[in-house]
Amino acid sequence: MMNLKASYAYRIGAVYIWIGLIIAISFMEAWLKFQAPGITLALGLGIGKLVFHALNYMECVLLLIVLLHIVYTKEGLLYKSNCFIIIIAFLLLLQTFWLLPALDSNAQIIIAGKDPPGSLLHYLYVGFEMIKTGCLFLYGRKQLYP
């Protein structure tokens, strides 16, 4: 059986990999791709849809790793810093089942050459990413320095 302290490496690793993914994709790739020569808005949105769905899938996997470790250690979700995971899980669920499908809809309208109705969805997505990143950082710090 795995040493309990050693098993925390999985949780901490998942948290910091998750932070890296959000920073690299949401805060860098999302707008940098439009700076590349020859990238049209439609092409950039098509790439963005693929990348953000892959990110969302990886976030769900990393959340599952963290939740499984919480179960393994018998902490329970209401234990100390696990409140951050509840916030992150809630935001991830909103992104997965509401925000990403709505953004995909808008992207499809633009790719089809039409103008979508005005929306603040991108700003909301960025806000969610900032909150998730902050919560992940605080959660990871609490795991390293309880």
N, C-alpha and C positions, 0 to 999 in steps of 0.2 A: 504494500500500500504506500502511496505517495505521502511524503512528509507534508503536514498541513502548511507550514511556512513556505516551503518550496512551491506548493500549489498556487500561492498568491502571485507567483511570477506570471502565470497564465492570465490572471485578471489584470494585473498591472500592464503586462504586454499588450493585451487587447485594448485597454484604455488609451495607451499612448500611440499605438498604431492607428486607432480610430481618430485621435486628434490630428495625426499626420495626414490621414486621408482627407479630412475635412479642410484642413489648411491648403493642401496641395490642389484639391479639386475645386472646392467651393470658393476659396479666396484667391486662387491663382489661375487655374486652367479656365474657369468659366469666362473670364473677360479677356484673357491673353489670346485665346484661340481666334478671336475676332481681329487681332492685330496682325495675324499672319497674312502674307500676300496671297491674293486669290480666294480668300475665304469670303463667301457671300453670307448674308444673313440667314438664308434658308439652309445652306450647308452647315454653318456654325450651329444653328438650332438642331439640326439632325444629329450632329456629333454630340451636342450637349445632352440630348435625350438619351442617347446610348450611355454616355459617361455617367450621368446622374442616376440612371436606373441601376448601373453597376455599383455605384457608390451606395445607393440605398440598399441593395442586396447585401453588400459587405457590412454595412452598418447593422443590418438585422442579424447577420452571423455573429458579429462582435458583441452585440447586445445579448444574444443567446449564450455566448461563452461566459460573459459576466454573470448573467442570471443563473446559469448552471453552477458556477463557482459559488454563488451566494447560497444556493441550495446545498451544495457539497459541504460548505462550511457551517451549515445550519444557522446562519445569521438571521435570516428573515429580512424582508424588504424594509421593515421599519427600524432596522439596526443602524445606529449612528449615521454615517454618511450615505447610506443607501437611498436616502431621500433624493439625492442627485440623480440616481439611476431611474427613479420613478419619473422625475421631470423629463429626463432624456427619452425614456421609453414613450411617454405621452407625446412629446414633440415628434418623435420618429413615427409613431402611429398616425399622427395628423399628416405628416409629410407623405407617408406611404399611401394612405387611403383617400386623402383629400387634395393636398397641395400639389403633389407631382402629377396626378391625373388632370387637374385644372391647368397646370402649366403646360402639359403635353397638348391639351386641347388648343390653348392659345398658340403654341408653336406650330401645330398642324394648320391652323388658319393662316399664319404667316407664310409657312412653306407653300401653301396653296396659292399664295399671291394676294391674299386679302388682308384687310386690317381688322385685328381683333378688337373687341371693346376695351376701353381703358381699364387698367387693373393695377392693383398694388401687390399682386401675388409675388413678384420677384423680391420686392422689399421685405415682405413677410417671410419668404424663404431665407433670405440673408439674415434676418432677425433671429429666426429659429436656429440657424447654423451658429450664430454668435452665442446664443444662450447655451446650445448644446456643447460648444467648445469650452465655454467657461465652466459649465457643470462638470464636463469630463476632466478638465484640468484640476478643479477643486477635489473631485472624487479621487483622481489618481494621486494627488498630493496626500490626501487622507489615508490612502492605502499604503503609501511609502512612509509617512510620518504620522502614525495614529495618535 
